[in-house]
């Protein structure tokens, strides 16, 4: 098929853009704007309608919401072609490249580059040509990553900063390639070290700094975890530690053996001296060893009761002034400025009575469901109705994401609002699609087996709960319960409420 025939097949295209490193030294935003202008020029010249998918933040292949949205719409047959600068701008991951190419071939979608080269992946020559391009892109990408890793190691050995954004209280001088102290923020760091040495907990230190008006590098309130990381970081005593992680960060990386770390002492300006750093870290270690009495003993409701106002776990402890009677304590969580949560507690015995009653009701509900499952026609209708409703919800969610994108492009909402609302929609969509997949794959026999197994757990608990206690009873409850949400604001006219999250 010649070029004119291929172009005649195209009516609606997806334009995909994303940030990438720039060899010529241009700003990424400027390069992205040029690419966008060039691709829109191509579609206008050919009278194609189009939709733009642009990653607003640079990211790894597995974490690109616009790319995921593009693939979803490709699968639904929205487009005749995908237009991008080249295949590397869409994906250059070894595993993802063939998956993306297979998707194009399966849906009979053309791939178009900024040189107006059109690949028809049904044609073997085009498939091999694009596959070879993908191989070259992957090789180049891995080569660049290897050079960057080597450069970071060399910089670390020379005592230069190569760990990205500097820690709180420090700034990077690009001309001298050195770290400098930000005195205003460094004062907060020194205060944190001093308070830890004075045996003040990290949560209370965070509250103290927040009340004084200090904010993190991301302009957020401090948390106890942020203070903990500050105290543990060697950078504040002048050490630069590199090659500690294999991966991008603590969440998706892996800690290397200590002998592989690159440590340079006296490579950064000291915010605290080494003696202060050691004293603060020893104080943290001591606090870690001192475990409250309530945490040493596991009760039936340990880690099960969650605050419905702030999400924190309610502790279970004994009231010394009430003959050591057990109680679910009022929520003690404080917000970043030290204001306490308003959720009240409840007597342990009363809470257990309510829980047992709910479990008995749940047992009755499961028995009714089992009876319905055995009535095949009714079950199939119910399942079909659930699938239909889930599909409608998925469709609405995707439509809402499209509207959000349009609102952003028309500047009707800020980028922060867009990002927060889009992330919420993405999480909701993921849950809906998982539920749909599970429901679609579940046979009648699977459903009966699952419900009988769940019923056995409830029966076992109801028959034996008063005979066992402590950790054993907690284990029994957690075999069929994820959590119990407790909502009982002080001075509220509404009655307390319990919401059960079952492990069905």
C-alpha positions as CSV (number, residue, x, y, z in Angstrom):
1,X,0.0,0.0,0.0
2,X,1.5,3.4,-1.0
3,X,1.7,6.5,1.1
4,X,-1.5,8.1,-0.3
5,X,-3.5,5.0,0.4
6,X,-2.2,4.8,3.9
7,X,-3.1,8.5,4.5
8,X,-6.6,7.9,3.2
9,X,-7.1,5.4,6.0
10,X,-6.5,8.0,8.6
11,X,-9.3,10.2,9.9
12,X,-8.6,10.5,13.7
13,X,-5.2,10.3,15.3
14,X,-3.7,10.3,18.8
15,X,-0.8,12.7,19.3
16,X,1.5,11.5,22.1
17,X,4.1,13.8,23.7
18,X,6.3,13.4,26.7
19,X,9.4,15.0,28.2
20,X,12.8,13.5,27.6
21,X,16.4,14.3,28.1
22,X,17.7,16.8,25.6
23,X,21.2,16.3,24.2
24,X,21.4,19.9,22.8
25,X,20.9,21.4,26.2
26,X,17.6,23.0,25.4
27,X,15.0,23.3,28.2
28,X,12.7,20.3,28.2
29,X,9.6,22.5,28.1
30,X,10.9,24.3,25.0
31,X,11.7,21.1,23.2
32,X,8.2,19.7,24.1
33,X,6.5,22.8,22.8
34,X,8.4,22.5,19.5
35,X,7.4,18.8,19.1
36,X,3.8,19.7,19.9
37,X,3.8,22.5,17.2
38,X,5.4,20.2,14.6
39,X,2.9,17.3,15.2
40,X,-0.1,19.6,15.1
41,X,1.2,21.1,11.9
42,X,1.3,17.5,10.4
43,X,-2.4,16.7,11.4
44,X,-3.6,20.1,10.1
45,X,-1.8,19.7,6.8
46,X,-3.5,16.3,6.3
47,X,-6.9,17.4,7.7
48,X,-6.9,14.8,10.4
49,X,-8.8,15.3,13.6
50,X,-6.8,14.6,16.7
51,X,-6.6,14.3,20.5
52,X,-3.4,15.1,22.4
53,X,-2.0,12.9,25.2
54,X,0.8,14.8,26.9
55,X,2.6,13.7,30.0
56,X,2.8,16.9,32.1
57,X,5.6,15.4,34.2
58,X,8.6,13.5,33.2
59,X,8.2,9.9,34.4
60,X,9.2,6.3,34.1
61,X,7.5,4.0,31.6
62,X,5.4,2.2,34.2
63,X,4.1,5.4,35.7
64,X,2.5,7.4,32.9
65,X,-1.2,8.1,33.3
66,X,-1.6,9.6,29.8
67,X,0.1,6.6,28.2
68,X,-2.2,4.3,30.1
69,X,-5.2,6.4,28.9
70,X,-3.9,6.3,25.3
71,X,-3.6,2.5,25.4
72,X,-7.2,2.2,26.8
73,X,-8.6,4.4,24.0
74,X,-6.6,2.5,21.4
75,X,-8.1,-0.7,22.6
76,X,-11.6,0.8,22.2
77,X,-11.0,1.7,18.6
78,X,-11.0,5.5,18.9
79,X,-8.1,6.2,16.6
80,X,-6.8,5.2,13.1
81,X,-3.2,6.2,13.9
82,X,-0.7,7.2,16.6
83,X,1.5,10.3,15.8
84,X,4.6,10.9,17.9
85,X,8.1,12.2,17.3
86,X,9.4,8.6,17.2
87,X,8.9,5.3,18.9
88,X,11.3,6.2,21.7
89,X,9.0,9.0,22.8
90,X,6.2,6.6,23.3
91,X,8.2,3.8,24.9
92,X,11.7,2.5,25.0
93,X,11.3,-0.2,27.6
94,X,12.4,-3.7,26.6
95,X,9.1,-5.3,27.8
96,X,6.7,-2.5,26.9
97,X,7.8,-1.8,23.3
98,X,6.6,-5.2,21.9
99,X,3.3,-4.9,23.9
100,X,2.6,-1.5,22.4
101,X,3.5,-2.7,18.8
102,X,1.2,-5.7,19.3
103,X,-1.6,-3.5,20.4
104,X,-1.3,-1.4,17.2
105,X,-1.2,-4.5,15.0
106,X,-4.1,-6.1,16.8
107,X,-6.3,-2.9,16.4
108,X,-5.0,-2.2,12.9
109,X,-3.7,1.2,13.9
110,X,-0.9,3.0,12.0
111,X,2.1,4.5,13.6
112,X,3.3,7.9,12.3
113,X,6.5,9.8,13.1
114,X,7.3,13.5,12.8
115,X,9.1,12.8,9.5
116,X,5.6,11.6,8.3
117,X,6.9,8.0,7.9
118,X,3.8,5.8,8.3
119,X,4.2,2.2,9.6
120,X,1.5,-0.4,8.9
121,X,2.3,-3.2,11.3
122,X,0.3,-5.7,9.3
123,X,3.1,-5.4,6.7
124,X,6.1,-7.5,7.8
125,X,8.7,-5.1,6.5
126,X,7.1,-2.2,8.5
127,X,6.9,-4.4,11.6
128,X,10.6,-5.4,11.3
129,X,11.7,-1.8,10.6
130,X,9.8,-0.4,13.7
131,X,11.0,-3.4,15.8
132,X,14.6,-2.6,14.8
133,X,14.0,1.1,15.7
134,X,12.8,0.0,19.1
135,X,15.8,-2.2,19.6
136,X,18.2,0.7,18.8
137,X,16.2,3.0,21.1
138,X,16.4,0.5,24.0
139,X,20.2,0.0,23.4
140,X,20.7,3.8,23.3
141,X,18.6,4.3,26.5
142,X,20.5,1.6,28.4
143,X,23.8,3.1,27.3
144,X,22.7,6.6,28.4
145,X,21.6,5.2,31.8
146,X,25.0,3.4,32.2
147,X,26.9,6.6,31.5
148,X,24.8,8.5,33.9
149,X,25.3,5.9,36.6
150,X,29.1,6.0,36.0
151,X,29.0,9.8,36.1
152,X,27.2,9.8,39.4
153,X,29.6,7.4,40.9
154,X,32.6,9.4,39.7
155,X,31.1,12.6,41.2
156,X,30.4,10.8,44.5
157,X,34.0,9.6,44.7
158,X,35.2,13.2,44.2
159,X,32.9,14.4,47.0
160,X,30.5,16.2,44.6
161,X,26.7,16.2,45.1
162,X,24.9,13.8,42.7
163,X,21.8,12.7,44.6
164,X,19.2,15.0,43.0
165,X,17.4,17.7,45.1
166,X,19.5,18.5,48.2
167,X,18.2,17.7,51.7
168,X,16.2,20.3,53.6
169,X,18.5,23.1,54.9
170,X,20.9,22.8,51.9
171,X,21.0,24.3,48.4
172,X,23.0,23.4,45.3
173,X,25.4,25.9,43.8
174,X,25.4,25.0,40.1
175,X,28.4,27.2,39.3
176,X,30.7,25.6,41.9
177,X,28.9,22.3,41.9
178,X,28.8,22.4,45.7
179,X,26.3,22.3,48.5
180,X,25.6,25.5,50.5
181,X,23.7,26.0,53.8
182,X,20.3,27.7,53.6
183,X,20.5,29.4,57.0
184,X,16.8,29.9,57.5
185,X,16.0,26.2,57.0
186,X,19.1,25.1,58.7
187,X,17.9,26.7,61.9
188,X,14.9,24.3,61.8
189,X,17.2,21.4,61.3
190,X,19.3,22.4,64.4
191,X,16.2,22.8,66.4
192,X,15.1,19.3,65.5
193,X,18.4,17.8,66.5
194,X,18.3,19.6,69.8
195,X,14.7,18.6,70.6
196,X,15.5,14.9,69.8
197,X,18.5,15.0,72.2
198,X,16.1,16.5,74.8
199,X,13.9,13.4,74.4
200,X,11.1,15.0,72.5
201,X,9.3,12.7,70.1
202,X,9.5,13.3,66.3
203,X,5.7,13.9,66.0
204,X,5.9,16.6,68.6
205,X,9.0,18.1,66.9
206,X,7.1,18.2,63.6
207,X,4.2,20.1,65.3
208,X,6.6,22.5,66.9
209,X,8.2,23.4,63.6
210,X,4.9,23.7,61.8
211,X,3.6,26.1,64.5
212,X,6.7,28.2,63.9
213,X,5.9,28.5,60.2
214,X,8.5,26.2,58.8
215,X,7.6,24.1,55.7
216,X,9.3,21.3,53.9
217,X,11.0,21.7,50.5
218,X,7.7,20.9,48.9
219,X,5.9,23.5,50.9
220,X,4.1,21.0,53.1
221,X,3.8,20.6,56.8
222,X,6.4,18.5,58.5
223,X,5.5,15.0,59.7
224,X,7.2,12.8,62.3
225,X,8.6,10.6,59.5
226,X,10.2,13.7,57.8
227,X,11.9,14.6,61.1
228,X,13.1,11.0,61.5
229,X,14.7,11.1,58.1
230,X,16.4,14.4,58.9
231,X,17.9,13.0,62.1
232,X,19.1,9.8,60.3
233,X,20.7,11.6,57.4
234,X,24.5,11.8,57.4
235,X,24.5,14.9,55.2
236,X,23.9,17.1,58.2
237,X,27.2,16.1,59.7
238,X,29.0,16.8,56.4
239,X,29.0,13.3,54.9
240,X,27.8,12.6,51.3
241,X,26.6,9.0,51.0
242,X,25.9,7.7,47.5
243,X,25.3,4.4,45.7
244,X,23.1,3.4,48.7
245,X,20.1,2.4,46.7
246,X,19.7,0.2,43.6
247,X,16.7,1.9,42.1
248,X,15.1,5.3,42.0
249,X,14.0,5.7,45.6
250,X,13.2,4.0,48.9
251,X,9.8,2.9,47.6
252,X,10.8,1.0,44.4
253,X,14.6,0.7,45.1
254,X,16.6,-1.9,47.0
255,X,19.3,-1.1,49.7
256,X,22.8,-2.2,48.6
257,X,25.2,-3.9,51.0
258,X,27.0,-1.2,53.1
259,X,30.4,-2.1,51.6
260,X,29.1,-0.8,48.2
261,X,28.2,2.6,49.5
262,X,30.3,5.5,48.5
263,X,31.0,7.7,51.6
264,X,32.9,10.9,51.5
265,X,33.4,12.7,54.9
266,X,33.7,16.4,55.1
267,X,32.3,16.7,51.6
268,X,29.4,19.0,52.5
269,X,29.0,22.0,54.9
270,X,28.0,20.8,58.4
271,X,24.7,22.0,59.8
272,X,25.4,20.1,63.1
273,X,28.7,18.7,64.4
274,X,29.3,15.0,64.5
275,X,28.9,14.8,68.3
276,X,25.4,16.3,68.1
277,X,24.5,14.0,65.2
278,X,25.5,10.9,67.2
279,X,23.7,12.1,70.4
280,X,20.5,12.6,68.4
281,X,20.7,9.3,66.7
282,X,21.4,7.5,70.0
283,X,18.3,9.2,71.4
284,X,16.2,7.9,68.5
285,X,17.5,4.4,69.1
286,X,16.6,4.6,72.8
287,X,13.1,5.7,72.0
288,X,12.7,2.9,69.6
289,X,13.6,0.3,72.3
290,X,11.1,1.8,74.8
291,X,7.8,0.3,73.8
292,X,4.7,1.3,75.6
293,X,3.0,-1.4,77.8
294,X,-0.1,-1.3,75.6
295,X,2.0,-2.2,72.5
296,X,3.6,-5.2,74.2
297,X,0.4,-7.0,74.7
298,X,-1.9,-7.9,71.8
299,X,-5.6,-7.7,72.4
300,X,-8.5,-9.1,70.4
301,X,-9.1,-5.8,68.7
302,X,-5.5,-4.8,68.2
303,X,-5.0,-3.1,64.8
304,X,-8.6,-3.6,63.8
305,X,-10.5,-0.5,65.0
306,X,-9.8,2.5,62.6
307,X,-10.8,6.1,63.3
308,X,-13.5,7.1,60.9
309,X,-12.4,10.8,61.2
310,X,-8.7,10.6,60.5
311,X,-7.9,7.0,59.7
312,X,-5.6,6.3,62.6
313,X,-5.8,2.9,64.4
314,X,-7.5,3.1,67.8
315,X,-5.3,1.6,70.6
316,X,-6.7,-0.9,73.1
317,X,-5.4,-0.6,76.7
318,X,-6.4,-1.1,80.3
319,X,-7.8,1.7,82.5
320,X,-5.9,1.6,85.8
321,X,-8.6,3.7,87.5
322,X,-11.3,1.2,86.5
323,X,-9.9,-2.0,87.8
324,X,-7.7,-2.6,84.7
325,X,-10.8,-2.8,82.5
326,X,-10.0,-2.9,78.8
327,X,-11.1,0.1,76.6
328,X,-10.8,1.2,73.0
329,X,-9.1,4.5,73.6
330,X,-10.2,7.8,72.1
331,X,-8.2,8.7,69.0
332,X,-5.0,10.6,69.9
333,X,-3.9,11.6,66.5
334,X,-2.8,15.3,66.1
335,X,-2.9,17.3,62.9
336,X,0.3,19.1,61.7
337,X,-0.5,22.0,64.0
338,X,-1.2,19.8,67.1
339,X,-5.0,19.8,67.1
340,X,-6.3,16.5,68.4
341,X,-8.8,14.3,66.6
342,X,-12.3,14.4,67.9
343,X,-13.2,10.7,67.8
344,X,-14.2,9.3,71.2
345,X,-13.4,5.8,72.6
346,X,-15.7,3.0,73.9
347,X,-15.6,0.3,76.5
348,X,-14.0,-2.9,75.1
349,X,-16.8,-5.2,76.3
350,X,-19.5,-3.0,74.6
351,X,-17.5,-2.9,71.4
352,X,-17.1,-6.7,71.4
353,X,-20.9,-7.2,71.9
354,X,-21.6,-4.9,68.9
355,X,-19.0,-6.7,66.8
356,X,-20.5,-10.2,67.6
357,X,-24.0,-8.9,66.7
358,X,-22.7,-7.7,63.3
359,X,-21.0,-11.0,62.7
360,X,-24.2,-12.8,63.4
361,X,-26.1,-10.6,61.0
362,X,-23.4,-11.1,58.4
363,X,-23.8,-14.9,58.8
364,X,-27.5,-14.6,58.0
365,X,-26.7,-12.5,55.0
366,X,-24.2,-15.1,53.6
367,X,-26.8,-17.8,54.1
368,X,-29.3,-15.9,52.1
369,X,-26.7,-15.3,49.4
370,X,-25.9,-19.0,49.2
371,X,-29.5,-19.8,48.7
372,X,-29.7,-17.2,45.9
373,X,-26.5,-18.6,44.3
374,X,-28.2,-22.0,44.2
375,X,-31.1,-20.5,42.2
376,X,-29.1,-20.3,38.9
377,X,-31.4,-18.0,37.0
378,X,-31.6,-15.5,39.8
379,X,-27.8,-15.6,40.3
380,X,-27.1,-15.1,36.6
381,X,-29.4,-12.1,36.4
382,X,-27.8,-10.6,39.5
383,X,-24.4,-11.2,38.1
384,X,-25.3,-9.7,34.7
385,X,-26.8,-6.6,36.5
386,X,-23.6,-6.1,38.5
387,X,-21.4,-6.4,35.4
388,X,-23.6,-3.9,33.6
389,X,-23.4,-1.4,36.4
390,X,-19.7,-1.8,36.7
391,X,-19.2,-1.2,33.0
392,X,-21.4,1.9,33.2
393,X,-19.3,3.2,36.1
394,X,-16.1,2.5,34.2
395,X,-17.5,4.4,31.2
396,X,-18.5,7.4,33.4
397,X,-15.0,7.4,35.0
398,X,-13.2,7.5,31.7
399,X,-15.5,10.3,30.5
400,X,-14.8,12.3,33.7
401,X,-11.1,11.9,33.0
402,X,-11.5,13.3,29.5
403,X,-13.5,16.3,30.8
404,X,-10.8,16.9,33.4
405,X,-8.2,17.0,30.6
406,X,-10.3,19.5,28.6
407,X,-10.8,21.6,31.7
408,X,-7.0,21.7,32.2
409,X,-6.3,22.6,28.6
410,X,-9.0,25.4,28.7
411,X,-7.4,26.6,32.0
412,X,-10.7,26.1,33.9
413,X,-8.9,24.3,36.7
414,X,-5.4,24.6,38.1
415,X,-2.8,21.9,37.5
416,X,-2.9,20.9,41.2
417,X,-6.7,20.5,41.1
418,X,-6.3,18.5,37.8
419,X,-3.6,16.3,39.3
420,X,-5.5,15.5,42.5
421,X,-8.8,14.8,40.8
422,X,-7.2,12.8,38.0
423,X,-5.3,10.6,40.5
424,X,-8.5,10.0,42.4
425,X,-10.3,9.0,39.2
426,X,-7.4,6.7,38.2
427,X,-7.5,4.8,41.6
428,X,-11.3,4.5,41.3
429,X,-11.0,3.1,37.7
430,X,-8.4,0.6,38.8
431,X,-10.6,-0.7,41.5
432,X,-13.6,-0.9,39.2
433,X,-11.7,-2.8,36.5
434,X,-10.3,-5.2,39.0
435,X,-13.8,-5.9,40.4
436,X,-15.2,-6.3,36.9
437,X,-12.4,-8.8,35.9
438,X,-12.9,-10.8,39.1
439,X,-16.7,-10.9,38.7
440,X,-16.4,-11.9,35.0
441,X,-14.0,-14.7,35.8
442,X,-15.9,-16.0,38.8
443,X,-18.0,-19.2,38.1
444,X,-21.0,-20.2,40.1
445,X,-19.0,-23.0,41.7
446,X,-16.2,-20.6,42.7
447,X,-18.8,-18.3,44.3
448,X,-20.4,-21.1,46.3
449,X,-17.0,-22.3,47.5
450,X,-15.9,-18.9,48.5
451,X,-19.1,-18.1,50.4
452,X,-19.0,-21.5,52.2
453,X,-15.4,-20.9,53.2
454,X,-16.3,-17.5,54.6
455,X,-19.3,-18.9,56.4
456,X,-17.1,-21.6,58.0
457,X,-14.8,-18.8,59.4
458,X,-17.8,-16.9,60.9
459,X,-19.2,-20.1,62.4
460,X,-15.9,-21.0,63.9
461,X,-15.6,-17.6,65.5
462,X,-19.2,-17.5,66.9
463,X,-18.8,-20.9,68.4
464,X,-15.5,-20.3,70.1
465,X,-14.9,-16.5,70.6
466,X,-15.7,-16.5,74.3
467,X,-13.3,-19.4,75.0
468,X,-10.2,-17.7,73.5
469,X,-8.6,-14.3,74.0
470,X,-5.7,-12.0,73.2
471,X,-3.6,-12.7,70.1
472,X,-5.5,-15.8,69.2
473,X,-8.9,-14.0,69.2
474,X,-7.3,-11.2,67.2
475,X,-6.1,-13.7,64.6
476,X,-9.6,-15.2,64.4
477,X,-11.2,-11.8,63.7
478,X,-8.6,-10.8,61.2
479,X,-9.2,-14.0,59.2
480,X,-12.5,-12.5,57.9
481,X,-12.2,-8.8,58.8
482,X,-9.8,-6.2,57.2
483,X,-10.8,-3.4,59.6
484,X,-13.7,-1.9,61.5
485,X,-14.2,1.9,61.0
486,X,-15.5,3.6,64.2
487,X,-17.2,7.0,63.9
488,X,-18.1,8.7,67.2
489,X,-17.3,12.4,67.3
490,X,-17.4,14.0,70.7
491,X,-20.5,16.2,71.4
492,X,-22.2,14.9,68.2
493,X,-25.9,14.5,68.2
494,X,-25.6,11.6,65.7
495,X,-25.3,8.1,67.2
496,X,-21.9,6.3,66.9
497,X,-21.5,4.2,63.8
498,X,-19.5,1.1,62.8
499,X,-18.5,0.2,59.2
500,X,-17.2,-3.3,58.6
501,X,-14.6,-4.1,55.9
502,X,-15.0,-7.9,55.3
503,X,-12.4,-10.2,53.8
504,X,-14.9,-11.9,51.4
